[in-house]
C-alpha cells in the first residue's frame, strides 16, 4: 500500500510538471522523507535567502499555495507566489520554516524504499518507462545512497520552465501558519 501511495505522489508531479526530470523526482522524494532540515544551517542566512527570493517574485494567486511532497500529505511545499498574493507574513513563514526544519523526519531506509518504488515505475512496461531511463534512475539511486541520500537542487530544465519558489513545511506547521493569518488553502 505504501508503494502505491508513493507511486501516486510521483505520478501527480509527473503529470503536473512537464519538465520534471529524474533529479526533480529525487528532490520530491527527499523532501517527503527528510523535510527541509538540510535547508536551515543558520537563521540569518535563511532569512536573507527568503527576503531575496521574494523580492524577485510576482505574487500569483492562481498557483496552488500548498503542494504535497508526501504520500499522506504530512510534508508540503508552501509556494511563495500565492503566499505573497495572500499578503502572507514573511517573518511568520520563516519561523514556520525553521520549526519544520527542526522536526526530525524519515531515514535513509525510507528514502531507499521510495526510490525503489520510483525505479520500479521506470522498468520496461511500467508507467514511466518511456519518460525516464531505468538505468539512469538506478545509477542515481546507487550514487545518492552512497552519499547517504544527500540533498540536491532542481534540474535546470525544471528551474527554467517552472521557476519553483517555495519553502518545505510540515502540514501541521503550514496549517498553523495559514490559520493564524486567516489564509485558506487546500493541499494539492
Secondary structure, DSSP 8 states (H G I E B T S, - for coil): -HHHHHHHHHHHHHHH-TT--HHHHHHHHHHHHHTTGGG-S-HHHHHHHHHHHHHT----TTS-SEEE-STTS-EEEEEHHHHHHTT--HHHHHHHHHHHHHS----HHHHHHHHHHHHHHTSTTSTTTTTS-HHHHHHHHHHHHHTTS------HHHHHHH---EEEEEHHHHHHHHHHTT----B-
